[in-house]
Amino acid sequence: MQESVRRIIETEEARMGLIVVNAWYGKFVNDQSRKHEKVKVIDVTVPLQCLVKDSKLILTEASKAGLPGFYDPCVGEEKSLKVLYQFRGVLHQVMSADNEALRIPKQSHRIDTDG
């Protein structure tokens, strides 16, 4: 998988395309009162980059746990996919529910770094 990712990243860099900087899948705890709960997420940066075709990533309305290179880090709990990606040299970020369809890149995911 690493070799495939290296080739895909080289191709995407050459065209200023879609590069997955970081991607995590699982249960994110951001509520201060539940901080003692163990965060149950896995790094899915490499498997997600493998799914990039022609500077696009399209995921269907199905659990992401079934994708190649993914597994369910917290069975029976609500999960999300968080992706930090670069497109045309600009950082973007999106958080998507487990069974939600996802299409990237999107202008609405852009991170405003001005000021």
Backbone as a printed PyTorch tensor [residue, N CA C, xyz], in Angstrom:
tensor([[[  0.8240,  -1.1930,   0.0000],
         [  0.0000,   0.0000,   0.0000],
         [  0.8730,   1.2640,   0.0000]],

        [[  1.9940,   1.2100,   0.7210],
         [  2.8870,   2.3680,   0.8000],
         [  3.3950,   2.7910,  -0.5800]],

        [[  3.7540,   1.8190,  -1.3960],
         [  4.2720,   2.1000,  -2.7440],
         [  3.1980,   2.7550,  -3.6120]],

        [[  1.9720,   2.2520,  -3.5340],
         [  0.8540,   2.8480,  -4.2830],
         [  0.6550,   4.2920,  -3.8560]],

        [[  0.6800,   4.5270,  -2.5550],
         [  0.4810,   5.8720,  -2.0150],
         [  1.5730,   6.8150,  -2.5000]],

        [[  2.8040,   6.3400,  -2.5150],
         [  3.9160,   7.1780,  -2.9670],
         [  3.6830,   7.6280,  -4.4110]],

        [[  3.2720,   6.7090,  -5.2620],
         [  3.0020,   7.0470,  -6.6720],
         [  1.8260,   8.0160,  -6.8000]],

        [[  0.7660,   7.7500,  -6.0540],
         [ -0.4210,   8.6170,  -6.1100],
         [ -0.0560,  10.0290,  -5.6490]],

        [[  0.7050,  10.1310,  -4.5590],
         [  1.0970,  11.4520,  -4.0470],
         [  1.9680,  12.1930,  -5.0630]],

        [[  2.9100,  11.4940,  -5.7020],
         [  3.7520,  12.1270,  -6.7290],
         [  2.8970,  12.6830,  -7.8620]],

        [[  1.9350,  11.8950,  -8.3210],
         [  1.0360,  12.3280,  -9.3970],
         [  0.2190,  13.5370,  -8.9660]],

        [[ -0.3510,  13.4710,  -7.7630],
         [ -1.1860,  14.5610,  -7.2590],
         [ -0.3620,  15.8350,  -7.0190]],

        [[  0.8590,  15.6880,  -6.5140],
         [  1.7190,  16.8640,  -6.2970],
         [  2.0330,  17.5410,  -7.6210]],

        [[  2.2980,  16.7460,  -8.6460],
         [  2.6370,  17.2910,  -9.9580],
         [  1.4970,  18.1230, -10.5450]],

        [[  0.2690,  17.7780, -10.2260],
         [ -0.8810,  18.5120, -10.7810],
         [ -1.5510,  19.4210,  -9.7550]],

        [[ -0.8810,  19.6430,  -8.5950],
         [ -1.4610,  20.4550,  -7.5110],
         [ -2.8260,  19.8910,  -7.1210]],

        [[ -2.9070,  18.5880,  -7.0510],
         [ -4.1670,  17.9040,  -6.7960],
         [ -4.4420,  17.6460,  -5.3250]],

        [[ -5.0970,  16.5200,  -5.0610],
         [ -5.5870,  16.1780,  -3.7300],
         [ -4.5860,  15.3140,  -2.9660]],

        [[ -4.1120,  15.8500,  -1.8490],
         [ -3.1760,  15.1090,  -0.9980],
         [ -3.7610,  15.0410,   0.4070]],

        [[ -3.9460,  13.8230,   0.9090],
         [ -4.4540,  13.6200,   2.2630],
         [ -3.2820,  13.8350,   3.2260]],

        [[ -3.3600,  14.8920,   4.0260],
         [ -2.2950,  15.2180,   4.9770],
         [ -2.4160,  14.3120,   6.2050]],

        [[ -3.6170,  14.2330,   6.7540],
         [ -3.9210,  13.3550,   7.8850],
         [ -5.3700,  12.9310,   7.8060]],

        [[ -5.6430,  11.7110,   8.2260],
         [ -7.0250,  11.2360,   8.2910],
         [ -7.1580,  10.2950,   9.4840]],

        [[ -8.2290,  10.4880,  10.2440],
         [ -8.4910,   9.6580,  11.4120],
         [ -9.9200,   9.1620,  11.3490]],

        [[-10.1260,   7.9560,  11.8700],
         [-11.4420,   7.3330,  11.8630],
         [-11.7260,   6.7460,  13.2350]],

        [[-12.9050,   7.0100,  13.7580],
         [-13.2830,   6.4360,  15.0400],
         [-14.1430,   7.3790,  15.8430]],

        [[-14.0450,   7.2530,  17.1740],
         [-14.8530,   8.0600,  18.0920],
         [-13.9980,   9.1950,  18.6410]],

        [[-14.4260,  10.4180,  18.3270],
         [-13.7250,  11.6060,  18.7940],
         [-14.4470,  12.1450,  20.0280]],

        [[-13.7070,  12.4050,  21.0960],
         [-14.2990,  12.9590,  22.3120],
         [-13.8090,  14.4000,  22.4450]],

        [[-14.7350,  15.3560,  22.2980],
         [-14.3330,  16.7540,  22.4290],
         [-15.1020,  17.4610,  23.5340]],

        [[-15.9200,  16.7100,  24.2600],
         [-16.6740,  17.2550,  25.3840],
         [-15.7830,  17.1950,  26.6320]],

        [[-15.5230,  18.3380,  27.2640],
         [-14.6280,  18.3990,  28.4370],
         [-15.0600,  17.4560,  29.5580]],

        [[-16.3630,  17.3040,  29.7650],
         [-16.8520,  16.4640,  30.8570],
         [-16.5910,  14.9780,  30.6070]],

        [[-16.3020,  14.6220,  29.3570],
         [-16.0530,  13.2160,  29.0270],
         [-14.5930,  12.9900,  28.6580]],

        [[-13.7370,  13.9030,  29.0870],
         [-12.3270,  13.8450,  28.7310],
         [-11.6300,  12.5780,  29.2220]],

        [[-12.1610,  11.9860,  30.3060],
         [-11.5620,  10.7680,  30.8530],
         [-11.7610,   9.5690,  29.9200]],

        [[-12.7480,   9.6700,  29.0220],
         [-12.9770,   8.5720,  28.0720],
         [-11.7930,   8.4590,  27.1200]],

        [[-11.4450,   7.2410,  26.8000],
         [-10.3240,   7.0130,  25.8930],
         [-10.7840,   7.3410,  24.4730]],

        [[-10.0080,   8.1420,  23.7800],
         [-10.3020,   8.4460,  22.3840],
         [ -9.9560,   7.1960,  21.5690]],

        [[-10.8980,   6.7560,  20.7660],
         [-10.6890,   5.5210,  20.0120],
         [-10.6700,   5.8270,  18.5210]],

        [[ -9.5210,   6.2510,  18.0340],
         [ -9.3920,   6.5700,  16.6140],
         [ -8.1730,   5.8630,  16.0340]],

        [[ -8.2340,   5.6180,  14.7310],
         [ -7.1020,   5.0250,  14.0190],
         [ -6.6720,   5.9750,  12.9040]],

        [[ -5.4040,   5.9240,  12.5650],
         [ -4.8630,   6.7400,  11.4900],
         [ -5.1470,   6.0300,  10.1700]],

        [[ -5.8990,   6.6890,   9.2900],
         [ -6.2540,   6.0900,   7.9960],
         [ -5.7510,   6.9440,   6.8310]],

        [[ -4.6730,   7.6990,   7.0820],
         [ -4.1160,   8.5880,   6.0580],
         [ -3.7080,   7.8070,   4.8100]],

        [[ -2.9430,   6.7360,   4.9900],
         [ -2.4430,   5.9530,   3.8560],
         [ -3.5820,   5.2740,   3.0830]],

        [[ -4.4800,   4.5290,   3.7570],
         [ -5.5650,   3.8950,   2.9940],
         [ -6.4680,   4.8950,   2.2760]],

        [[ -6.6710,   6.0740,   2.8700],
         [ -7.5290,   7.0740,   2.2310],
         [ -6.8600,   7.6620,   0.9930]],

        [[ -5.5510,   7.9370,   1.0840],
         [ -4.8290,   8.4680,  -0.0800],
         [ -4.8800,   7.4720,  -1.2360]],

        [[ -4.8740,   6.1750,  -0.9200],
         [ -4.9560,   5.1310,  -1.9490],
         [ -6.2620,   5.2030,  -2.7440]],

        [[ -7.2980,   5.7760,  -2.1390],
         [ -8.6100,   5.8600,  -2.7910],
         [ -8.7680,   7.1160,  -3.6550]],

        [[ -7.7580,   7.9870,  -3.6620],
         [ -7.8170,   9.2160,  -4.4640],
         [ -7.5880,   8.8730,  -5.9340]],

        [[ -8.5190,   9.3130,  -6.7780],
         [ -8.4130,   9.1090,  -8.2260],
         [ -8.6940,  10.4370,  -8.9140]],

        [[ -7.7900,  10.8640,  -9.7890],
         [ -7.9700,  12.1100, -10.5500],
         [ -8.3050,  13.3020,  -9.6410]],

        [[ -7.5560,  13.4540,  -8.5540],
         [ -7.7220,  14.5660,  -7.6140],
         [ -9.0980,  14.6080,  -6.9550]],

        [[ -9.7270,  13.4280,  -6.8300],
         [-11.0380,  13.3460,  -6.1810],
         [-11.0580,  12.1540,  -5.2400]],

        [[-11.8630,  12.2770,  -4.1910],
         [-12.1130,  11.1660,  -3.2830],
         [-13.6130,  11.1180,  -3.0670]],

        [[-14.2180,   9.9950,  -3.4190],
         [-15.6660,   9.8430,  -3.2710],
         [-15.9420,   8.5900,  -2.4490]],

        [[-16.6210,   8.7900,  -1.3140],
         [-17.0030,   7.6750,  -0.4530],
         [-18.5280,   7.6030,  -0.4050]],

        [[-19.0630,   6.3970,  -0.4220],
         [-20.5200,   6.2130,  -0.4500],
         [-21.1260,   6.2330,   0.9540]],

        [[-22.4600,   6.1730,   1.0000],
         [-23.1850,   6.1620,   2.2790],
         [-23.1290,   4.7700,   2.8890]],

        [[-21.9730,   4.3820,   3.3560],
         [-21.7910,   3.0860,   4.0100],
         [-20.7400,   3.2600,   5.0850]],

        [[-20.6940,   2.3370,   6.0380],
         [-19.6980,   2.4340,   7.1000],
         [-18.3020,   2.4000,   6.4960]],

        [[-17.4640,   3.3210,   6.9670],
         [-16.0920,   3.3950,   6.4610],
         [-15.2520,   2.2110,   6.9460]],

        [[-15.7340,   1.4910,   7.9630],
         [-14.9870,   0.3440,   8.5150],
         [-14.7450,  -0.7310,   7.4500]],

        [[-15.5700,  -0.7490,   6.4010],
         [-15.4360,  -1.7500,   5.3430],
         [-14.4350,  -1.3740,   4.2600]],

        [[-13.8920,  -0.1650,   4.3150],
         [-12.9370,   0.2740,   3.2930],
         [-11.5950,  -0.4460,   3.4670]],

        [[-10.8590,  -0.6520,   2.3800],
         [ -9.5410,  -1.3020,   2.4810],
         [ -8.6120,  -0.5150,   3.4110]],

        [[ -7.9900,  -1.2040,   4.3600],
         [ -7.0710,  -0.5660,   5.2840],
         [ -7.7320,   0.0240,   6.5240]],

        [[ -9.0530,  -0.0320,   6.5930],
         [ -9.8070,   0.4670,   7.7470],
         [-10.2510,  -0.7130,   8.6000]],

        [[-10.5440,  -0.4450,   9.8680],
         [-11.2420,  -1.4050,  10.7170],
         [-12.0260,  -0.5890,  11.7430]],

        [[-12.8940,  -1.2290,  12.4840],
         [-13.7350,  -0.5370,  13.4570],
         [-13.0140,  -0.4660,  14.8080]],

        [[-12.5220,   0.7150,  15.1930],
         [-11.7750,   0.8350,  16.4490],
         [-12.6680,   0.8780,  17.6920]],

        [[-13.9720,   1.0230,  17.5000],
         [-14.8930,   1.1060,  18.6470],
         [-16.2570,   0.5460,  18.2400]],

        [[-16.3350,  -0.7640,  18.1810],
         [-17.5450,  -1.4720,  17.7440],
         [-18.7620,  -1.0320,  18.5620]],

        [[-19.8350,  -0.7360,  17.8480],
         [-21.0880,  -0.3700,  18.5000],
         [-21.2020,   1.0920,  18.8980]],

        [[-20.1660,   1.8690,  18.6710],
         [-20.2130,   3.2920,  19.0290],
         [-20.2590,   4.1400,  17.7620]],

        [[-20.7230,   5.3930,  17.9180],
         [-20.7800,   6.3020,  16.7780],
         [-19.3750,   6.6990,  16.3600]],

        [[-19.1470,   6.6760,  15.0520],
         [-17.8160,   6.9990,  14.5330],
         [-17.8980,   8.1230,  13.5090]],

        [[-16.7390,   8.7590,  13.3000],
         [-16.6190,   9.8080,  12.2960],
         [-15.2960,   9.6500,  11.5690]],

        [[-15.2260,  10.2760,  10.4170],
         [-13.9890,  10.3220,   9.6470],
         [-13.5800,  11.7900,   9.5820]],

        [[-12.3670,  12.0820,  10.0460],
         [-11.8510,  13.4560,  10.0140],
         [-10.6780,  13.4860,   9.0440]],

        [[-10.7580,  14.3810,   8.0700],
         [ -9.7300,  14.4430,   7.0300],
         [ -9.1730,  15.8550,   6.9030]],

        [[ -7.8500,  15.9350,   6.9470],
         [ -7.1340,  17.1800,   6.6700],
         [ -6.4460,  16.9430,   5.3370]],

        [[ -6.7720,  17.7570,   4.3400],
         [ -6.1990,  17.5350,   3.0170],
         [ -5.7800,  18.8350,   2.3560]],

        [[ -4.9130,  18.6710,   1.3660],
         [ -4.4250,  19.8140,   0.6200],
         [ -4.9300,  19.6820,  -0.8130]],

        [[ -5.4480,  20.7900,  -1.3490],
         [ -5.8950,  20.8220,  -2.7410],
         [ -5.5160,  22.1620,  -3.3240]],

        [[ -4.8110,  22.1430,  -4.4370],
         [ -4.2850,  23.3530,  -5.0750],
         [ -3.4340,  24.1640,  -4.0900]],

        [[ -2.7040,  23.4480,  -3.2190],
         [ -1.8080,  24.0980,  -2.2820],
         [ -2.4840,  24.7150,  -1.0690]],

        [[ -3.8010,  24.5250,  -0.9240],
         [ -4.5540,  25.1180,   0.1850],
         [ -5.0760,  24.0110,   1.1060]],

        [[ -4.9370,  24.2210,   2.4190],
         [ -5.4230,  23.2350,   3.3830],
         [ -6.9450,  23.2580,   3.4940]],

        [[ -7.5190,  22.0690,   3.6310],
         [ -8.9580,  21.8880,   3.8030],
         [ -9.1500,  20.8840,   4.9380]],

        [[-10.3060,  20.9470,   5.5980],
         [-10.6010,  19.9700,   6.6490],
         [-12.0920,  19.6610,   6.6430]],

        [[-12.4130,  18.3850,   6.8760],
         [-13.8150,  17.9720,   6.9360],
         [-13.9700,  16.8640,   7.9650]],

        [[-15.1310,  16.8580,   8.5980],
         [-15.4910,  15.7980,   9.5400],
         [-16.8010,  15.2130,   9.0170]],

        [[-16.8290,  13.9090,   8.8450],
         [-17.9870,  13.2600,   8.2430],
         [-18.4460,  12.0950,   9.1220]],

        [[-19.7580,  11.9580,   9.2920],
         [-20.3090,  10.8380,  10.0610],
         [-20.0040,   9.5270,   9.3310]],

        [[-19.9580,   8.4430,  10.0800],
         [-19.5570,   7.1450,   9.5280],
         [-20.3390,   6.7230,   8.2850]],

        [[-21.6610,   6.8450,   8.3140],
         [-22.4670,   6.3800,   7.1820],
         [-22.8210,   7.4780,   6.1860]],

        [[-22.1630,   8.6070,   6.3010],
         [-22.4360,   9.7500,   5.4280],
         [-21.5560,   9.6680,   4.1770]],

        [[-22.1390,   9.9860,   3.0310],
         [-21.3510,  10.0360,   1.8000],
         [-20.3920,  11.2290,   1.8970]],

        [[-19.2300,  11.0980,   1.2720],
         [-18.2390,  12.1770,   1.3250],
         [-17.5990,  12.3550,  -0.0380]],

        [[-17.5650,  13.5990,  -0.4890],
         [-16.8880,  13.9550,  -1.7450],
         [-15.9110,  15.0730,  -1.4460]],

        [[-14.6560,  14.8480,  -1.7840],
         [-13.6730,  15.9150,  -1.6370],
         [-12.8490,  15.9800,  -2.9240]],

        [[-12.3420,  17.1460,  -3.2870],
         [-12.3060,  18.3980,  -2.5380],
         [-13.6110,  19.1800,  -2.6550]],

        [[-13.8310,  20.0720,  -1.6920],
         [-14.9650,  20.9940,  -1.7110],
         [-14.5040,  22.3400,  -1.1740]],

        [[-14.9720,  23.3890,  -1.7830],
         [-14.6290,  24.7530,  -1.3690],
         [-15.0280,  24.9980,   0.0890]],

        [[-16.1480,  24.4040,   0.5240],
         [-16.6450,  24.6210,   1.8880],
         [-15.7320,  24.0140,   2.9600]],

        [[-14.8240,  23.1360,   2.5820],
         [-13.8970,  22.5120,   3.5340],
         [-12.6360,  23.3600,   3.7440]],

        [[-12.4900,  24.3960,   2.9530],
         [-11.2830,  25.2190,   2.9870],
         [-11.0480,  25.8200,   4.3710]],

        [[ -9.7980,  25.7730,   4.8260],
         [ -9.4280,  26.3730,   6.1100],
         [ -8.9540,  27.7840,   5.8220]],

        [[ -9.5990,  28.7520,   6.4560],
         [ -9.2280,  30.1400,   6.2410],
         [ -8.0000,  30.4700,   7.0640]],

        [[ -6.8820,  30.6960,   6.3890],
         [ -5.6240,  30.9760,   7.0920],
         [ -5.2630,  32.4530,   7.0410]],

        [[ -6.1500,  33.2950,   6.5250],
         [ -5.9020,  34.7450,   6.4600],
         [ -6.1960,  35.3640,   7.8140]],

        [[ -5.1280,  35.7240,   8.5430],
         [ -5.3040,  36.3840,   9.8330],
         [ -5.6610,  35.4030,  10.8510]]])
